[in-house]
Amino acid sequence: MTKSDGLAVSPQQAANGIKHEVTEGIQRLHHGEKYSQLLNTLEPSAKQAA
């Protein structure tokens, strides 16, 4: 998600969108613990990029 040409969203909006997609994916897969650990690993990186 480093390309920004054509995207009219802020990095924060993009990070929130990614987090939302990941969260929905977690809920659909019902592998909460494994994926919440992954989300906790990725979330600080998303905040740094914002």
C-alpha positions, 0 to 999 in steps of 0.5 A, spaced: 500 500 500 505 504 498 502 507 491 498 513 493 496 515 485 489 515 484 487 514 492 484 520 495 484 517 502 489 519 508 494 514 510 490 514 517 484 512 513 488 507 509 490 504 515 483 504 518 481 501 512 486 495 512 485 494 520 477 494 518 478 488 513 483 484 517 478 485 523 473 482 518 477 477 516 479 474 523 471 474 524 470 470 518 475 465 519 474 464 527 482 464 528 482 469 533 488 468 537 493 467 531 490 473 527 489 478 533 497 476 535 498 478 527 494 484 528 497 486 534 504 486 530 502 490 524 498 495 528 504 499 530 507 499 523 500 502 520 500 507 525 507 509 524 506 509 516 500 514 518 
